[in-house]
């Protein structure tokens, strides 16, 4: 039973991909935390005040051409603590003038600087140094991430931060393995291909995994020899500032990584529209992604888009119900539901539906919500807008006739806290089933026939991810091939190995992040022909 397990262990087990028993997993996690954290995790081992002290030591400026500078306008913008709804500090608010300066610095660094001209192996060494520095300062990064975003310190330590420096190391290893081909051709000639860096890359990241999304973006771009202008989410600029400090310490040349904090309509739009940018990479909403795609299409500028999702999870009748409840709970409630791949459409076979519902509701009602610097499973949502949006979707669910089993309201008091919510008897036509909520709202429906559930799973504009829970290999194969999504997790969820590509079908985006596949987003292929004079062989 879910209640018999530590809530944190039940949540993190699928993330780490363990198949051990629960007691062994608990021991394993404690070992991991001691390795990943400066201190063993215990309730109250760190406070928000300590995180705020770390934030006070950040530059709180824009990183342009290797220097921390104020916005040219002199403007600053607030960083709000989602626990208290209070402003904890202010940072520079970049706009078009600052973006233009950052792009000019990145262009100079690419056209005349050492980064694309040094050996690929040396680029990899710099990236390894950056990863080592991130690991050295992992506790500070974790505290900043929790302060910025509101996610529990446990997850910042056990997932976000180590996955980020692991990603840098993965692509550091790729830097000297990016290569073309030698191609036999007709006549006295030979041909080969070069995989060349694109140039200046504009990258825009979201607020749900600020540090990890920065790592996903910059690592392959740097490995390929590009220079970068990174625009952070206005809600969560702190860990990117720390990342910028570490990048300079690691020896990244001036202008290779420029970091702009600012708002989407000003700084983001200016970056997308700047003619000096050779490629745009964006992670965020489908609505904004469409606007970016339309804008870059005018200049035929390549872009990759990792957008929204409404991921179906299909639970078959032969599963271990306790495990399926724990895994599908994690699929939806991880990161407070603020995850593009969240398993937000849960289809449970009619033969186990009632028992599953009972246990799923119990899992949600025992979920610990509170101060993310404490011993909790769920902290606050990221900001007022997201908080309001989630509550509006909950009202839609009630009004459209879904059965509210638990939650369904905000937690009393300060902070953007929303109670873990479970709706059952959800119809596919309901707004909560069709649209991305991005919050702790689980929507459960019943199914009976395989063809029907595949059709229902695909009857949605999104196609980012999916989950399949079954002990029947034929059902697994039928569902994993029949569901149209970029990722399918089978009897697990929320695994994000650096080597495995991630991206979506349909309205969930264009291109792939991670793995070898991401390298093609940051290189272009050049074909070279040369004559052969009296070759010994061809």
N, C-alpha and C positions, 0 to 999 in steps of 0.2 A: 504494500500500500504506500501511496505517496506520503501520507502522514508519518509513516515509520522511518522516513529517510530525511536527512538534512536537506532543506530546501535548496541550498546552494549546490550541494553535491548532485541532487536530482537535476538541477538546471545545467550544470557545466559538463556532466558526463558525456552527453552527445557531442559537445563542442570539442572535447579532447579525443573523441573517437574511441573511447575505451570499451572493451567488452568484458571487463573484470566484474566481479561481484561488488555489491555496494560497499562493503566494508573495505575491500581492497582499493576501490576508487577513492574513498575518503582518505586513506593513508597516502595514496598517490597524489591527490590534490594538495594535501598539506605539505608533502615533499616539494611539489612544484612551487607552491607559494613561498616556501623558505628560499628556494633558489631564485625566484623572480622578484622578491621583495627585500627591501633593506631590513625589515623586521617581520617576524612571523605574524600572520593575520590573527588578530583577536579583536573582540568588540571594544571600540573606543581607542584603538591603537593610533589613530590619527584624527585630527580635527580639521574642520574647514578653516579655522584660523591659521593653521600651519600651511595649508594650500594657498591661502590669500597672501601669506608672507612670501611664498615662492612667486606668486603672480606679481607682487610688488617689485620684485627684482628683475622682471622681464623688461626689455627695452620699451615696449608699448608704442613702438613706432613702425615705420615701413622699412623693409629691407630692400634697398635699391643699389645696385652696383657695389655690393659688398659693404655698405654702410647703413646704419640705422638712422632714418631721417623722419622729421615731422611731415605731415601732409602739407602740400603747398598752400592749401587753403587755410591751414591752421586748425581745421576742424578736428574734433575727437568724437567718438561714439561710445555708448555705455556697454559694459559687460555686466550682465545681470545674473545674479546667483539664483538659479531656479528653485532652490530650497526656501528662499526668503522673499523673492521678488524684489530684492534690493540691488542697487548698483554697487558693485564691489571695487571697480576701477574703470578708467576710461582709456581707450587706445586710439591711435591715429585713424582718422576716417579718410581713406584714399578715394580719389575720384579720377576723372579723365586725365587731368594733368599728371597725376602720379603714375597712372597706368602707362601713359605715353613715355614718361621718363624710364619706367621699368622695362618697357619693351625696347627702348633705345639702348639701355644697358645690356639687355639680353642679346640684342642684335650685334652690338660691338663685341661682346664676349664670344659669340658664335663666329662672326666673320673674321675677327682678328685675335681672339684670345687663345689660350692654350688648351681649353677643354676638348674640343673636337680634334685637336692636333696631337695631343699626347697619345701614347700607346693605349690600346684598349685595356691592357693589363694594369696600367697605372690608374686609369679611371676606376677600375674595379677595386684597387687598393684604397682609393679615397672613399669609395662607397663602403668598403669594409670598416674603415676607420669611423665613418659616421654611424654605422650600426653599433660598433663597440661603444661609442660615446652615448648613444641612446640607451644601451643596456646599462652602462655605468650610472646614468641619471634616471633609471627606470622608475624609481619611487617618486621623484619630483614630477616626471611626466604623468604618472598615474594620478597623482593628486590634482594636477592642473586639469586633466581630462575630466575627472569627477566634478571639480568645481565648475568647469565650463558647461558641461553637458548634463549633469545630474545623475549619471549612471553610478551604481554602487562601486565603491573602491575595490571590492573584490574582483569585479569584472575588468576594471581598468588595469589591475595588476595581472590578472590571470589570462586575459585575452587581448585587449586593445594594444597595450604597449609591447608585449613580447611578439605578437603577430606583426607589429610594425617593423621592429628591427630585424625580425626574421625575413621579412619581405625585402628589405634593403640588402641583406646578405644573399638572398636567392638571386637577385638581379646583378649584384656585384660579380657573382660567379658566371653570369651570362656575358659580361662585357667583352671578354676576349674570345667568345664563341659565336659571334654574329658574323656570318660568312656567306658568300655567294656560291655560285657553281661554275664549273668549266663545262662548256656545252659543245659537243662535236657538231660541225656544220659542213655543208657542201662546199666544194672548191678549195683553193689553197688559203684557207682562213681558219682561224679559231675564234671562239667567243667565250666571254665569261660575264658574270653578273657581279655587281657591287651593291651591297646594302648600305646606303648612305643615310646619315641623320637628316631629319627634315629641316631643322633650323631652330627657330624660336617657337616654343610651344606655350600656348595659354591654357591653364588648367584651373577649373573651378570646382571646389569641393563642398560637400554638404556638412551639416551640423551633427548628424547622428553618430558618426565614427570619425571625429575630426582628424586625429593623428593617423589612424589606419588608412583613411581615404587619401591623406596627403602622401603616405608611403606608397599606396597603390599607384598613385599618379606619377610621383617624381622618379621612382626607382627605375622603371623601364625606360623612361625618357632620358635619364642620366646615363644609363648603361649604353644607350645607343649613340651618345655624344651630343644630344640636344642641349639647348639652354631653355630656361623656364621662367615664366611669370605665373605665380600661384596666387589665386584669389581665394581667401578663406571665407567661410560662412560668417555673416555678421554676428551671429549668436555665439560663435565658438572660435575666437582667434588665438587663444592662449598657447596651445601646444604647438601650433605652427611657428609662433615666435621663438619658443624654446628650440624647435627643430632648426630654425634659421641660425640661432646662436651656435648650435652644435655643428651645423654644416660649415660655418666659417672656421670653427676650431678644427674640423677634420681636414681642412685645406682645400675646400671647394673654391675655385678662383672667383674673384669678383664678377658679378653679372650673370653667373651660371644659374643661380637660384635667387629669384627676386620674389618677395612675399608682400602682398597687398591685402590689408584688412579694409573692408568697405562693403557697401550695399550692392545688391544685384543690379538694380536699375541704373546705377551710376558707374561704379567700378567694373561690375561684371559686363555690362553692355559695352563699355569702352574697350574692354579687353577683346571681346568677340569681334567688335567692329574695327579694331586697329589693323591697318593694312600691313604692318610690319610683323604680324603674327602669322606663322606658316601653318599652324594646326591648332584646333581647339579640342580639349577633352573636358567633358562635363559629367558630373554625377549630381542628380537631383530629380525634380519632378518632371513628369512627362510634359506638362503644360509649358514649363520653361524650356525644356529640351526641344520642343517643336519650334519655339521662337528662335533658338540658337541655330537649329538646322536651316531654317528659312533665311536667316541672316548670312550664314557662311556660304549658303548655296549661291548667293549673288557673286561671290568671288571665287567659287569653286574650291574653297578651302576645305581640306579634309577635317572631319570631326568624328570623335567617338562619344557616344552618349550611353551612360548607364542610368536608366530611368526607373520609373515606379514599377510596382508589382501588386498582384492580388493572387498570391500563390495558392493553388489547390493542394490539399493533403488528403489522400485517400487511405482510409483504414479498412482493411478487409476483415472478414469474420474469424479468421484462424489465428489472430495475433494473441500475444500475451497482453492482456488488456492493461494491466498495471504499467508495463513498460511503454505501451503505446500512449497511454494518458500522460506519462511523464515526458515523453519525447515530443508529443504534439503540444503540450503545455509550453515547453521550451521553444518550440518552433514559432509560437505566436508571441509569448510574453518576454522573450529575450530582448534586452535593451528597451524595456517598457513598450514593446510593440513598434518601436521606431526603427524598423529595419525593412529595407526595400524588399527583401526576400521572405518576410514573415509569412508563416503558414496561416494565412488569414481566411481561407475558405476550407473548412474541415468537413469532409464527407465521411460519415461513419456507417458501416453496413448495418442494415436493419436488425440483423440477428443479435448484435451486441450493443445496439444503440442505447437502450435504457441503462444498462450497467455502466457503459462508457460515460454517459452524461452524469450519472451520480458521482463517479470518481473525478471527472473533469471539474465539476463544480466544487468538490471538496479541495482539489488542488488549488483552484483559484482563490477560494475563501481563506485558505491557510497561507497564502502568499504574504510575506512581510513587506509592508510599504512604509517608507520613512526616510530619515536622513541618510543619504547615500554614503556618508562617512561612518555610518554605524553598521550593525550586523543585519542587513536587510537584503531582500531579493529585488526590490524595485524602489527607485527614487522618483523624483518629480519628472514630468515632461519638460521639454527643453525651454519653452517660453509660453507667453500668454496666448499667442496666436495658435500654437499647436494644441494647447490645453482647451481653448474654446472650440477648435475644430473637432476634437475628439468628442467633447460633450454634445456638440450638434449632431454628430453621427449616432451617438447613443440615443438621442431623442428621436432621430429618424427610425432607428430600429424599434423602439417602443411604439411609435405611431403607425408603422407599417405592419405591425402584428407579430413580430418575432417574440418569442417567450424569453423574458429576462429572468435568468436563473440566479444571478448574483451581481453585485456591483451596481453599475449604472449611474454613478454620480461622482462628484468630486469629494475628496476628503476634506473635512472641515479644517479651517485654520489657514495659515500662510503657506505659500508654496504651490507649485503647479502639479499637485498630486491628484491622480485619477484612480479610483478603485478598480482593481482587476474585475473585468466584466465578462460574463458569458451569456450569449444568446443562443437558444436552440430553436428548432423548427424554422430555420431561416430559409426563405425562398430565394431562388436564384435571381428573381426580378427585383428584390429589395436593394435599396441603395447601399446598405452595409455589406451586401454580398458582391456588388458590382464595382464599388469604388474603394480606393486605397484610404484606409482610416489612419494608419501610422500611429497606432496607440494600443493600449492593453485591452482590446476588445476581441474576444474569441467568438466566431460565428460558426455554428455547427448545424449540419444538415444530414439527412438520412438518404441512403441509396440502397438499391437492391440488385440492379443488373449492370454488368460490366460495360456494355456498349453505352448504356445510358450515362454512367458516371464519367466516362471518358468524354462524351459529348458535352456534359455539363462543365467539366473541368476546363474544356477548351472554349466554352462559350463566354469569353471575356476578352476585353481589349488587351490585357497584359499577358506576358509569357516569360516572366523572369525565372521562376523556380517552381518546384513542385516536390511533394513528398509522397512516398508509397510505403505503406506498412502491411506486409504480408509475409507468411511463411511458405507460400506456394510459388515456386520459381516461375511457373507459367503465368500466374497473375502478375508477378513482378515484371516479367518481360513484356507482357501485353500493355501494362500501364506505363512503364517507363518509356516505351516506344510510341505509345499512342498519345501521351500528353505533350502538347506543344509548349516547351519551355527550355530555357538555356541550361538549366541544372535540374537534375532529379536526384534527390536523396532517398535511398532505400533503407528502411529500418534505422534511420538516423536523421539528423537535421542540423543545419547551420555549421557544416564543416567548410572551412575556407583555406585550404592548403595553397601556398604560394605558387605551386607548380600546376595547379588545375585552373583552366580558364573559367571566367565568370562573365555572364552577360545575358541579354534577353532576346526573345522573339517579339514580334509585333510592336506594341507601344512601349515595350520595356527597353528599347534602345537599339543602338547600332555598334557593332564591334565587340571586342572582348577585352576584359581586364585580366591580368595575371597570366602566369605560365608563359611558355614560348610564344603563344598566340599573340600576346600583347606587344611583342617586339615589332610585329608588322605594322602596328599603329604609329610607331615612331621612327620608321625607316622608309625610304623609297628605293626602288630597284632600278639600277642603271645597267643597261646592256652595252658591252664593249666588244667590237669586232677588231681583229688585227690580222694582217696577212701572215702566212707561213711561207717561208722561202726554203725550198729543198728540205722538207721535214723528213725525219727518219721514219716517222709513222704518223698516222692521222686517225 
